[in-house]
Amino acid sequence: MTTDAEQSEGQETSERRRPTVPPVVYVPTTDDPDPATRHVVMHRVEDGRTALYTYSALDRLHDYYLSDSSWVLCDGAALQRIHDDTPYDLLFVDVDPGLQDR
């Protein structure tokens, strides 16, 4: 049996592991000339899971992803719609996927 303090500690630990997603994020898209035909870009990571990279600011998308990347601004509901249409396993915020030559 766990005590209230142990349950509370477990909840805090779980909450610390799950980062908060900003209210809106910039999501890389294909660069089709017509914005209506663009698609969100997904990536397969080394272990085979599908990842969606998102950025909390436009300068971070340009610094971490690709400086000339097309993008769409998404809120939480839009991220859920993306997941419903094209499920992803991982959602990264402000992470460098290693696409730029440095």
Phi, psi and omega in degrees: 000139180258149178274167177301321180296319179294320178296316180298317179297319179296320178293319179296319179297317179297319180292326179291329180286332182262106181291156178276133176274133178301162181302325175221151178223154175269129184240126179298142178230170171295165185254034178305141181302325179267111181306332181291341181258002179290153178234147175294139182268124176254157179229145174263124180271172188307325182272008175093352179283157179265133183238143172246120178266132180228160185223137184281348178210152182298322179295330177289321176301315182291324180285318187266328186262260175222135187296335181252019183290138170285158185207166172226144178269126184234142170261184182301321179295321179293321176298323178293319178297319176300314180297321179295320182281319182220089185302139174236153182268328185231140175239114180256139176240124177057046178243139178275115179278001178078031182274339184267145173281118180234000000 
